[in-house]
Amino acid sequence: MLKILAADDDPAILEFYVSLFTDGGFEVQTAPDGASAMEKCLDFKPDLLVLDVDMPGGGGGRVFNLSRKILQLGLPVIFVTGLPEQVQHTALSEQKVSIFQKPVKGEALLAEARRLTSKPGPRK
C-alpha cells in the first residue's frame, strides 16, 4: 500500500486528508507542523508528501527543502496552500511538485496523488 504523509496545522484539514486518502486506498499519517512532519518522514517513509506552506516548525517549504536537498529523498510533493505564490518557483524548478490553492477539491487532490505515485484509480 502506498503511503502519504500530510502536514497541516489545521486539524479539520488533516481529518479531511485522512478520510480522502484512506478511502482512495492509501495509508495515511499526519503531522501538525514542520518538525513533526520531518520526524514522521524519516520513520514512516511515505511515497508522497502533502504539505501546507504556512505552519509552525518551519512550514512546508522547509520540510520540502530538508527532504529533497539534505536527505535527498526525491519524494513527490503536493503543496496545498492559501499562498501558492510562495512555492510557485519550487514547482517550476522541481519535478513531481504540484500546487493546489485552498480550499481544494478532494477529487482533484486524490487524482493528483494517484498521478504522482502512479497509483491507478478504481476500475469501472
VENNORRA-V154815 format. One record per residue. N is the residue number from 1. RES is the residue in one letter. SS is DSSP state (2 for helix, 1 for strand, 0 for the rest). Layout:
n: (N	N)
res: (RES	RES)
ss: (SS	SS)
This chain:
n: (1	2	3	4	5	6	7	8	9	10	11	12	13	14	15	16	17	18	19	20	21	22	23	24	25	26	27	28	29	30	31	32	33	34	35	36	37	38	39	40	41	42	43	44	45	46	47	48	49	50	51	52	53	54	55	56	57	58	59	60	61	62	63	64	65	66	67	68	69	70	71	72	73	74	75	76	77	78	79	80	81	82	83	84	85	86	87	88	89	90	91	92	93	94	95	96	97	98	99	100	101	102	103	104	105	106	107	108	109	110	111	112	113	114	115	116	117	118	119	120	121	122	123	124)
res: (M	L	K	I	L	A	A	D	D	D	P	A	I	L	E	F	Y	V	S	L	F	T	D	G	G	F	E	V	Q	T	A	P	D	G	A	S	A	M	E	K	C	L	D	F	K	P	D	L	L	V	L	D	V	D	M	P	G	G	G	G	G	R	V	F	N	L	S	R	K	I	L	Q	L	G	L	P	V	I	F	V	T	G	L	P	E	Q	V	Q	H	T	A	L	S	E	Q	K	V	S	I	F	Q	K	P	V	K	G	E	A	L	L	A	E	A	R	R	L	T	S	K	P	G	P	R	K)
ss: (0	0	1	1	1	1	1	0	0	0	2	2	2	2	2	2	2	2	2	2	2	2	2	0	0	0	1	1	1	1	1	0	0	2	2	2	2	2	2	2	2	2	2	2	0	0	0	1	1	1	1	0	0	0	0	0	0	0	2	2	2	2	2	2	2	2	2	2	2	2	0	0	0	0	0	1	1	1	1	1	1	0	0	2	2	2	0	2	2	2	2	2	2	0	0	0	1	1	1	1	1	0	0	0	0	2	2	2	2	2	2	2	2	2	2	2	2	0	0	0	0	0	0	0)
